[in-house]
Amino acid sequence: MFNWILFIHLVGIIIGLGAVTVIDTLGFFSRKNKNLTQVTIHAHHVTKLLIWIGTLIVLFSWIFFLLENSLEGIYLFKTILLGIMILNGSFLSFFISPRLDKLIGKKVLLPNRLQKMISVSLVFSFLSWWMFVFLTVSSLS
């Protein structure tokens, strides 16, 4: 029988991870390029929405997984990772995003302090999303 919750879970991961990959890659390459910085600033509005859609779909489906399983082992670890992804997304959406918006149309690189904060966030984002994918796939076998 087809597992709809698993399908929905994977859809959320695909949407979220795809958008995270796009914005993280753009952000990495725009560090030293003023034109690419503007592309990244504009793109983050689209990717931010997609990341939140993916995260909320994952969260919704995760509730059903937790109803069937105890909060231990892989389920505890994935819950912690999901919490990290939500906290990191909140930091980016509510702290970093408004600062990026102030730079729209300005041909400047991001200030070093902002670049450092985004870099740390990128590492958390990359590691938490990919670890979440790894644990999801490894639990299927």
Secondary structure, DSSP 8 states (H G I E B T S, - for coil): ---HHHHHHHHHHHHHHHHHHHHHHHHHHTTT-HHHHHHHHHHHHHHHHHHHHHHHHHHHHHHHHHHHS-SSTHHHHHHHHHHHHHHHHHHIIIIIHHHHHTTTT------HHHHHHHHHHHHHHHHHHHHHHHHHHHTT-
